[in-house]
Amino acid sequence: LYYLAGILDTNGAITLRNDRGYIFPILRIWGPMEMLEQFSMCFGGAITKVPSRPNRSWTKQGIEAKRVLGELRPYMRLRLEEADICLAWVSMNPNKAAGPKRREEKRAALMVLV
């Protein structure tokens, strides 16, 4: 897991995506196929060709991204803040069973984290 956490730290991105009001975490790593296959074997996820780059990318999103972050977070060194924000967002579970007012309250709480 140390190795995979190091790759996420150096070749990856941890983001929250807003898709029509539904906000969810996305993990994406760019690199050669051999490196990405390590992630795919451990965590599943899609490996795709990136049109504008010579390498490929591995992606995980939503609750699965939370699971991966939860496992790699103890070994990460560089992207700790991004990981913590995504984990906090998912743990608040703002997208499920919440009325508009409650969703807005949770989004405001996220802005405090950022």
N, C-alpha and C positions, 0 to 999 in steps of 0.2 A: 504493500500500500504506500510505502514511502516513495517508491519510484513513480507510481501513478499520481500521487499528490504533487510531486515535483514537476511532472509534465503539465498537470493542470495549472500550477503556479506560473510556468514559463510559456506554455504554448496554448493556453486556454482563455476562455472568457466566461464569466459568471454574470448573468444579467437577469433582470425582470422584464418581461415583455407584456405590453398592454394590447390585448386583442379585443377590441370593442367593449372595454370595461372589465374584461376578465384578465387579471394580472397573474402571471405564473413565471417561475424560474426556468431559465434555459442554461445548460452547460454546453459549451462548444469547444472542441480542441482541433487545431490544425496541425497536420504533419504527415509524414510518410505512412503508408499503409501498415507496415510492420508495427509501428508504434501504436496506431489506432486499434489494431487488432487486439492488443493487450487490454484496452478499455472494453472493447466489445466482448471479449471472453469473460471478463470479470463482471461487467455490469449490463451487458446487452447494449442496445442502442444502435442507431443507424450510422453507417459510414457512407458518405456521399462524395462525389467529385465536385470540387468547387470550380466553377467555370473560369473565374478570373485568376486562379492560382494553380501552380503545378502540383500542389499537394491535395489531400483529401481532408474531410472533416468528420468528426464523430460528434453526435448530438444526443442529449438526453434532456427531457423537459418535464415540467409538472412535478407530481409526487415522486416520480422516479429520480428526478434531479435532486430532490431533497434527500432521498436514500443515499445516493452517491456522495453528495456533500457531507452527509452525516458520517459516512465511513472515512472519507478522506480528510475532513476538517482537522482532526488531531495532528496530522502530519504535514499540513500546509504551512508555508512561511510567508508568502508574498500576497496572496489574495484573501487574506483573513477577513478584512472588512466586507468585501463583496459576499463572501460565503456567509458571514453572520447576518447580513441584511436579508439575504435570500432565505436562510433558515428561519429567521424571525418572521418574515412575511408568511411563509407557508404554515408556521405554527399558529399564527393568528387565524388562519383559514378564512380569509375575508371573502372568498368567492362563493362559498356554499351557505345556503340557508340563511342569508342575511338580507334584510330589506335595504333599500337604497340609503336610508339614514345610517344604518349600522356599517354598511360598506364604506361610506364616506368617513365615518369615525375611524375605521381601521386604516384607510388610506392616509388620513391625517397622522395617525400613529406611525406609519411607515416613514412619512416625511421627517418626523422627529429623529428616526434612526439615521437617515441620510444626512 
